Amino acid sequence: MIDPNQTPQEADSTRYEAAKKSTTISIGVNLLLTVLQVVAGFFGKSQALMADGLHSFSDLLSDILVLIANRHGNRCADEDHPYGHARIETATTLILGIMMGAMGLALLYAAGSRLQQPQQIQHVHFMTLWVALTTLFAKEMLFRYMIAVAKKVRSQMLVANAWHSRSDAASSLVVSVGIAGNLMGFTFLDLLAAALVAFMIVRMGWQLGYEAFSELIDTGLSEEGVAEIRATLEGTPGVIGLHELRTRKMGNQALVDAHIMVDPKISVSEGHFIAECARSRVLKNHDVLNVLVHVDPEDDFHHKPSVHLPEREHFRNLIVKRLGIEPERMVLHYLEGMVEAEIYLPDSSPESAKMGAQIAALLSEDPHIRAIHTHRIGAEIGKSAPKRGAPGNSTQ
């Protein structure tokens, strides 16, 4: 497994080197098998073995695509691709699926056409059986090696390529049975095996293509994966609610965005701190590329109750006009479609009795204001000196 303590750059480098090595080995094996199967199938008169050879050739082409995608997909984020290039792996997986589907349909058509002409069915040479068994063993060993590497570095593209090799191993088993049946006198079994191999190729191509296409249209994580991320966010201290949790796959990882609810009366900086803590917990505990956390003072999932309200300047002008004084500070709470105002006045402001009448008139004048809370402060209140040694504080 990739060390969880590695930086994203180190993890990507590990994944790239592992993918490069395993894919290079796969290219060498598939090149040898392609030549061996096609030549033996042609001279041994086995349509099934030749079909399996073309399957190996498709593996060879896919390995080359994987190398190209792995190289470009490993690049860091840039101005045009702020989330990186991981989707190159996904696009490559889609291409692999399409290639396999097209190859399988062509082979299926060819085998079906020959089965309709029994007079053209021939006995195969005995050596084709040994070639098929050798191919079966080589493909199975290659699959086991590649799937181990893919799981170790958590690469969707390498998993797809490994299962491509497993489909070859399964098809080689079918080919071996078909050739053996042909040698025993059931000559049609070679073509039947070729048709079954073609069907297996089409099926695997569909599965890979469908999964890659689903990711490209931003399909979310599984219900289990979303539930685990939800539990992590809701377990963050300070989070009192969660809504609009959305996920989408990005290569072997995922992108997450969520709206968390916090106490509406805390400061902006504390709300930001809680959001950063929630984000950090998700990145640490889940295979996630990035997390966007939006802070809400209330649940606005179904509607935005305060979006129609006037902005800050409207209330400031109203308070100055009615009270005849500029407040030292004003804190507005936009909640449930209304505004609660906290006004901090200097000592020189009018007496409380007079202020009370003016505030009552203000409340009746503006339908958007639910309540006004006044606080009286001196000129020096709230202006404490910075802590010694703190940023921005010069110490001798």
MARBA-484488 format. One record per residue (C-alpha): x, y, z. Coordinates in steps of 0.05 Angstrom, whole numbers, plus 32768, in hexadecimal, padded with zeros to 4 digits. Example, Ala and Ser with C-alpha at 12.3 -4.5 7.8 and 13.67 -1.06 7.14 Angstrom:
<sites>
site u=80F6 | v=7FA6 | w=809C
site u=8111 | v=7FEB | w=808F
</sites>
This chain:
<sites>
site u=8000 | v=8000 | w=8000
site u=8015 | v=8048 | w=7FF6
site u=802F | v=8065 | w=8037
site u=7FF7 | v=8093 | w=8052
site u=802E | v=80C1 | w=806D
site u=8048 | v=80CF | w=8027
site u=803A | v=8112 | w=8007
site u=800C | v=8112 | w=7FCA
site u=8048 | v=811D | w=7F9E
site u=806E | v=80E1 | w=7FBC
site u=8030 | v=80B5 | w=7FB7
site u=8027 | v=80C8 | w=7F6E
site u=8070 | v=80B9 | w=7F60
site u=8069 | v=8074 | w=7F81
site u=802B | v=8066 | w=7F59
site u=804C | v=807C | w=7F18
site u=808A | v=8051 | w=7F21
site u=8062 | v=8014 | w=7F34
site u=8033 | v=801D | w=7EF9
site u=806D | v=8027 | w=7EC9
site u=8090 | v=7FE8 | w=7EE0
site u=8053 | v=7FBA | w=7EE0
site u=803A | v=7FD5 | w=7E9D
site u=807E | v=7FCC | w=7E7C
site u=807F | v=7F83 | w=7E93
site u=8039 | v=7F7A | w=7E78
site u=804D | v=7F96 | w=7E35
site u=8086 | v=7F64 | w=7E2F
site u=805A | v=7F29 | w=7E42
site u=8021 | v=7F3D | w=7E14
site u=8050 | v=7F49 | w=7DD9
site u=806D | v=7F03 | w=7DDF
site u=8028 | v=7EE3 | w=7DE8
site u=8009 | v=7F09 | w=7DAE
site u=803E | v=7EF0 | w=7D7E
site u=803C | v=7EA9 | w=7D99
site u=7FF0 | v=7EA3 | w=7D98
site u=7FE4 | v=7EC2 | w=7D53
site u=801C | v=7E9A | w=7D32
site u=8008 | v=7E58 | w=7D54
site u=7FBE | v=7E65 | w=7D47
site u=7FCA | v=7E74 | w=7CFE
site u=7FF5 | v=7E37 | w=7CEF
site u=7FCF | v=7E0B | w=7D20
site u=7F8C | v=7E1F | w=7D01
site u=7F6D | v=7E35 | w=7D43
site u=7F3D | v=7E70 | w=7D3E
site u=7F36 | v=7E72 | w=7D8A
site u=7F81 | v=7E79 | w=7D94
site u=7F86 | v=7EB0 | w=7D60
site u=7F4C | v=7ED4 | w=7D82
site u=7F70 | v=7ECE | w=7DC4
site u=7FAF | v=7EE9 | w=7DA2
site u=7F89 | v=7F27 | w=7D8B
site u=7F70 | v=7F2E | w=7DD2
site u=7FB8 | v=7F2E | w=7DE9
site u=7FC7 | v=7F62 | w=7DB4
site u=7F90 | v=7F8E | w=7DD1
site u=7FB3 | v=7F86 | w=7E14
site u=7FF3 | v=7F9D | w=7DF4
site u=7FD2 | v=7FDC | w=7DD9
site u=7FB0 | v=7FE9 | w=7E1B
site u=7FF2 | v=7FE3 | w=7E40
site u=800F | v=8019 | w=7E13
site u=7FD3 | v=8046 | w=7E21
site u=7FDB | v=8039 | w=7E6C
site u=8024 | v=804F | w=7E69
site u=8012 | v=808F | w=7E45
site u=7FD8 | v=809E | w=7E75
site u=8002 | v=808E | w=7EB2
site u=8037 | v=80BE | w=7E9C
site u=8008 | v=80F8 | w=7E8E
site u=7FD7 | v=80E8 | w=7EC6
site u=8010 | v=80ED | w=7EF9
site u=801C | v=8136 | w=7EEA
site u=800C | v=8169 | w=7F21
site u=7FD2 | v=819A | w=7F1E
site u=7FDC | v=81D7 | w=7EF3
site u=7FB5 | v=8215 | w=7EDF
site u=7F8B | v=81F0 | w=7EAB
site u=7F81 | v=81B2 | w=7ED7
site u=7F7B | v=81CB | w=7F1F
site u=7F66 | v=8185 | w=7F37
site u=7F9F | v=8162 | w=7F15
site u=7F9F | v=8131 | w=7EDB
site u=7F82 | v=80F2 | w=7EFD
site u=7F48 | v=80F0 | w=7ECC
site u=7F79 | v=80DC | w=7E96
site u=7F79 | v=8097 | w=7EB7
site u=7F2D | v=8096 | w=7EB3
site u=7F2D | v=80AA | w=7E6A
site u=7F60 | v=8074 | w=7E5B
site u=7F35 | v=8041 | w=7E7E
site u=7EFA | v=8056 | w=7E53
site u=7F25 | v=804E | w=7E14
site u=7F3A | v=8009 | w=7E2B
site u=7EF2 | v=7FF5 | w=7E35
site u=7EDE | v=800D | w=7DF0
site u=7F19 | v=7FE9 | w=7DD0
site u=7F08 | v=7FA8 | w=7DF2
site u=7EBF | v=7FAE | w=7DDF
site u=7ECF | v=7FBB | w=7D96
site u=7F02 | v=7F83 | w=7D94
site u=7ED1 | v=7F52 | w=7DB4
site u=7E98 | v=7F63 | w=7D85
site u=7EC5 | v=7F59 | w=7D48
site u=7EDD | v=7F15 | w=7D61
site u=7E96 | v=7F00 | w=7D74
site u=7E7E | v=7F11 | w=7D2E
site u=7EB8 | v=7EEA | w=7D0D
site u=7EAC | v=7EAC | w=7D38
site u=7E61 | v=7EAE | w=7D2D
site u=7E6B | v=7EB2 | w=7CE2
site u=7E99 | v=7E76 | w=7CE0
site u=7E6A | v=7E4D | w=7D0C
site u=7E35 | v=7E56 | w=7CD7
site u=7E63 | v=7E33 | w=7CA4
site u=7E72 | v=7DEE | w=7CC3
site u=7E98 | v=7DD6 | w=7C85
site u=7ECF | v=7E09 | w=7C93
site u=7EDC | v=7DF1 | w=7CDA
site u=7F20 | v=7DCF | w=7CDF
site u=7F46 | v=7DA3 | w=7D10
site u=7F7B | v=7DCA | w=7D37
site u=7FC3 | v=7DB6 | w=7D43
site u=7FD6 | v=7D98 | w=7D86
site u=800A | v=7DCE | w=7D93
site u=7FD3 | v=7E02 | w=7D99
site u=7FBC | v=7DE2 | w=7DDA
site u=8001 | v=7DEB | w=7DF9
site u=8004 | v=7E33 | w=7DE2
site u=7FBF | v=7E40 | w=7E01
site u=7FD3 | v=7E20 | w=7E43
site u=8014 | v=7E48 | w=7E44
site u=7FED | v=7E88 | w=7E37
site u=7FBB | v=7E77 | w=7E6E
site u=7FF3 | v=7E6F | w=7EA1
site u=8018 | v=7EAF | w=7E8B
site u=7FD8 | v=7ED9 | w=7E8C
site u=7FC3 | v=7EC2 | w=7ED1
site u=8007 | v=7ED0 | w=7EEE
site u=8008 | v=7F14 | w=7ECC
site u=7FC3 | v=7F25 | w=7EE9
site u=7FD7 | v=7F12 | w=7F30
site u=8015 | v=7F3D | w=7F2B
site u=7FF2 | v=7F7A | w=7F0D
site u=7FB6 | v=7F78 | w=7F3C
site u=7FE5 | v=7F76 | w=7F78
site u=8009 | v=7FB4 | w=7F5E
site u=7FC8 | v=7FD8 | w=7F4E
site u=7FAC | v=7FCD | w=7F94
site u=7FEE | v=7FE1 | w=7FB4
site u=7FEF | v=8025 | w=7F92
site u=7FA2 | v=802C | w=7F8E
site u=7F9E | v=803A | w=7F43
site u=7F5C | v=8030 | w=7F1F
site u=7F7F | v=802E | w=7EDC
site u=7FAE | v=7FF6 | w=7EF1
site u=7F73 | v=7FCF | w=7F0E
site u=7F50 | v=7FD5 | w=7ECA
site u=7F8F | v=7FBE | w=7EA6
site u=7F99 | v=7F84 | w=7ED6
site u=7F51 | v=7F6B | w=7ECB
site u=7F5E | v=7F72 | w=7E81
site u=7F95 | v=7F3E | w=7E8B
site u=7F66 | v=7F13 | w=7EB5
site u=7F33 | v=7F13 | w=7E7C
site u=7F6B | v=7EF9 | w=7E50
site u=7F7A | v=7EC2 | w=7E82
site u=7F31 | v=7EAE | w=7E84
site u=7F2C | v=7EB0 | w=7E38
site u=7F6B | v=7E85 | w=7E33
site u=7F49 | v=7E51 | w=7E5F
site u=7F0D | v=7E50 | w=7E30
site u=7F3C | v=7E4B | w=7DF5
site u=7F60 | v=7E10 | w=7E14
site u=7F1E | v=7DEB | w=7E1F
site u=7F08 | v=7DFB | w=7DD8
site u=7F49 | v=7DE3 | w=7DB9
site u=7F47 | v=7DA4 | w=7DE4
site u=7F00 | v=7D96 | w=7DCD
site u=7F14 | v=7DA0 | w=7D84
site u=7F4D | v=7D6F | w=7D8C
site u=7F1C | v=7D3D | w=7DA9
site u=7EF1 | v=7D41 | w=7D6B
site u=7EC1 | v=7D78 | w=7D7D
site u=7EDD | v=7DA8 | w=7D48
site u=7EA8 | v=7DDF | w=7D53
site u=7EC1 | v=7DEA | w=7D9A
site u=7EFD | v=7E13 | w=7D82
site u=7ECF | v=7E46 | w=7D61
site u=7E9F | v=7E43 | w=7D9B
site u=7ED9 | v=7E53 | w=7DC9
site u=7EEC | v=7E8E | w=7D9C
site u=7EA4 | v=7EA8 | w=7DA2
site u=7EA5 | v=7EA1 | w=7DEE
site u=7EE7 | v=7EC6 | w=7DF2
site u=7ECA | v=7EFE | w=7DC8
site u=7E8E | v=7F03 | w=7DF7
site u=7EBB | v=7F06 | w=7E34
site u=7EE2 | v=7F3F | w=7E14
site u=7EA3 | v=7F66 | w=7E05
site u=7E89 | v=7F5D | w=7E4C
site u=7ECA | v=7F74 | w=7E6C
site u=7ECE | v=7FB0 | w=7E3D
site u=7E87 | v=7FC4 | w=7E50
site u=7E97 | v=7FC1 | w=7E9A
site u=7ED6 | v=7FEA | w=7E95
site u=7EB7 | v=801D | w=7E66
site u=7E79 | v=8025 | w=7E91
site u=7EA0 | v=8031 | w=7ED1
site u=7ECE | v=8064 | w=7EAF
site u=7E93 | v=8088 | w=7E8E
site u=7E70 | v=808B | w=7ED1
site u=7EAC | v=80AE | w=7EEF
site u=7EB2 | v=80DF | w=7EB6
site u=7E6A | v=80F6 | w=7EC2
site u=7E7B | v=8101 | w=7F0C
site u=7E59 | v=80C5 | w=7F2A
site u=7E5E | v=80C8 | w=7F76
site u=7E7D | v=8096 | w=7FA6
site u=7E57 | v=8059 | w=7FBF
site u=7E24 | v=8062 | w=7FF7
site u=7E55 | v=8042 | w=8027
site u=7E8D | v=8072 | w=8014
site u=7E60 | v=80AF | w=801B
site u=7E47 | v=8096 | w=805F
site u=7E8F | v=8090 | w=8078
site u=7EA0 | v=80D6 | w=8062
site u=7E5F | v=80F1 | w=8081
site u=7E71 | v=80D1 | w=80C3
site u=7EB6 | v=80F1 | w=80C2
site u=7E99 | v=8136 | w=80B4
site u=7E62 | v=8131 | w=80E8
site u=7E94 | v=8119 | w=811C
site u=7EBE | v=8158 | w=8116
site u=7EB8 | v=8183 | w=8156
site u=7E8F | v=81C1 | w=8147
site u=7E66 | v=81A3 | w=810E
site u=7E1D | v=81A2 | w=8123
site u=7DFF | v=818E | w=80E0
site u=7E10 | v=8177 | w=8099
site u=7DED | v=817D | w=8056
site u=7DFC | v=817F | w=800C
site u=7E34 | v=814B | w=8011
site u=7E4A | v=813B | w=7FCA
site u=7E81 | v=810E | w=7FAF
site u=7E9D | v=80FD | w=7F6B
site u=7ED4 | v=80CF | w=7F56
site u=7F17 | v=80EA | w=7F3D
site u=7F44 | v=80B2 | w=7F25
site u=7F53 | v=8085 | w=7F60
site u=7F3C | v=80BA | w=7F91
site u=7EFF | v=80E7 | w=7F9A
site u=7EEB | v=8130 | w=7FA1
site u=7EBC | v=8144 | w=7FDA
site u=7E95 | v=8182 | w=7FEA
site u=7E66 | v=818C | w=8025
site u=7E3F | v=81C1 | w=804B
site u=7E4A | v=81BD | w=8096
site u=7E20 | v=81E2 | w=80CA
site u=7E41 | v=8205 | w=8105
site u=7E28 | v=8231 | w=813D
site u=7E10 | v=8270 | w=8119
site u=7E2A | v=829F | w=8150
site u=7E73 | v=828B | w=814D
site u=7EA7 | v=82B4 | w=8128
site u=7EB9 | v=82AB | w=80DF
site u=7EFF | v=8295 | w=80F2
site u=7EE4 | v=825E | w=8120
site u=7EB4 | v=8246 | w=80EB
site u=7EEE | v=8243 | w=80BA
site u=7F18 | v=821D | w=80ED
site u=7EE1 | v=81E9 | w=80F5
site u=7EDC | v=81E1 | w=80AA
site u=7F27 | v=81D7 | w=80A3
site u=7F25 | v=81A3 | w=80DA
site u=7EED | v=817E | w=80B6
site u=7F13 | v=8181 | w=8074
site u=7F53 | v=8168 | w=8094
site u=7F30 | v=812D | w=80B4
site u=7F12 | v=8116 | w=8072
site u=7F54 | v=811C | w=804D
site u=7F77 | v=80F5 | w=8084
site u=7F45 | v=80BC | w=808B
site u=7F2C | v=80B2 | w=8044
site u=7F49 | v=80AA | w=7FFE
site u=7F35 | v=80F0 | w=7FE9
site u=7F59 | v=8121 | w=7FBB
site u=7F39 | v=8161 | w=7FD4
site u=7F00 | v=8178 | w=8002
site u=7ED9 | v=81B8 | w=7FFD
site u=7EB4 | v=81CA | w=803E
site u=7E80 | v=8201 | w=803E
site u=7E6B | v=821E | w=8081
site u=7E21 | v=822C | w=808E
site u=7E01 | v=824C | w=80CC
site u=7DBF | v=8227 | w=80BD
site u=7DA4 | v=81F0 | w=8090
site u=7D98 | v=8211 | w=804D
site u=7D94 | v=81D0 | w=8024
site u=7D4D | v=81DA | w=800B
site u=7D4A | v=8226 | w=8009
site u=7D74 | v=8263 | w=8017
site u=7D4C | v=8288 | w=804C
site u=7D79 | v=82C5 | w=8051
site u=7D90 | v=82D1 | w=800A
site u=7D5B | v=8306 | w=7FFE
site u=7D6F | v=8332 | w=8039
site u=7D92 | v=8375 | w=8031
site u=7DDD | v=8379 | w=8038
site u=7E05 | v=8396 | w=8072
site u=7E07 | v=83DD | w=8059
site u=7DBB | v=83E2 | w=805A
site u=7DB8 | v=83D2 | w=80A4
site u=7DF3 | v=83FF | w=80B5
site u=7DD2 | v=843A | w=8093
site u=7D90 | v=842B | w=80B5
site u=7DB0 | v=8428 | w=80FB
site u=7DD7 | v=8469 | w=80EF
site u=7D98 | v=848C | w=80D7
site u=7D6C | v=8475 | w=8110
site u=7D9E | v=8477 | w=814A
site u=7DC6 | v=84B2 | w=8130
site u=7E08 | v=8492 | w=8140
site u=7E3C | v=8467 | w=811E
site u=7E45 | v=8424 | w=8142
site u=7E8A | v=840F | w=8156
site u=7E7B | v=83C9 | w=813C
site u=7E3F | v=83A5 | w=811E
site u=7E35 | v=835A | w=811A
site u=7DFC | v=833F | w=80F0
site u=7DDF | v=82F9 | w=80F5
site u=7DB8 | v=82E3 | w=80B7
site u=7D8D | v=82AB | w=80D1
site u=7D4A | v=828D | w=80BC
site u=7D3A | v=82C5 | w=808C
site u=7D45 | v=82FD | w=80C0
site u=7D7E | v=8326 | w=80DC
site u=7D95 | v=832C | w=8123
site u=7DC4 | v=8367 | w=812F
site u=7DF7 | v=8371 | w=8165
site u=7E0B | v=83BA | w=816A
site u=7E48 | v=83D1 | w=8192
site u=7E41 | v=841B | w=81A5
site u=7E74 | v=844B | w=81C5
site u=7E6B | v=8468 | w=820A
site u=7E56 | v=84AA | w=81EC
site u=7E16 | v=848B | w=81CF
site u=7DD1 | v=84A0 | w=81EC
site u=7DB5 | v=8481 | w=822B
site u=7D94 | v=843E | w=822B
site u=7D4C | v=8457 | w=8233
site u=7D52 | v=8484 | w=81F7
site u=7D76 | v=844E | w=81CF
site u=7D3F | v=841C | w=81DF
site u=7D09 | v=8448 | w=81BF
site u=7D33 | v=8453 | w=8181
site u=7D43 | v=8408 | w=817A
site u=7CF9 | v=83F7 | w=8182
site u=7CE9 | v=8428 | w=8149
site u=7D21 | v=8408 | w=8120
site u=7D04 | v=83C2 | w=812A
site u=7CBF | v=83D8 | w=8113
site u=7CDD | v=83FE | w=80D7
site u=7D03 | v=83C4 | w=80B7
site u=7CDF | v=8380 | w=80B0
site u=7D21 | v=835C | w=80A5
site u=7D3B | v=8369 | w=80EC
site u=7D27 | v=8336 | w=8121
site u=7D4E | v=8353 | w=815B
site u=7D84 | v=8386 | w=816D
site u=7DB5 | v=837D | w=81A7
site u=7DDD | v=83B9 | w=81BC
site u=7E20 | v=83B9 | w=81E1
site u=7E44 | v=83F6 | w=81FD
site u=7E8F | v=83F6 | w=81FA
site u=7EC6 | v=8428 | w=8209
site u=7EF7 | v=8440 | w=81D5
site u=7F2D | v=8411 | w=81EE
site u=7F02 | v=83D3 | w=81F8
site u=7F13 | v=839A | w=81C9
site u=7F55 | v=83B9 | w=81B4
site u=7F86 | v=8391 | w=81DD
site u=7FCF | v=838F | w=81CB
site u=7FE6 | v=8353 | w=81A1
site u=8004 | v=8319 | w=81C7
site u=804F | v=831F | w=81CF
site u=8071 | v=82F8 | w=8197
site u=8031 | v=82F0 | w=816E
site u=8033 | v=82FD | w=8123
site u=8034 | v=8347 | w=8114
site u=804F | v=8358 | w=8159
site u=8095 | v=8372 | w=815A
site u=80BD | v=835D | w=8197
site u=8100 | v=8375 | w=81AD
</sites>
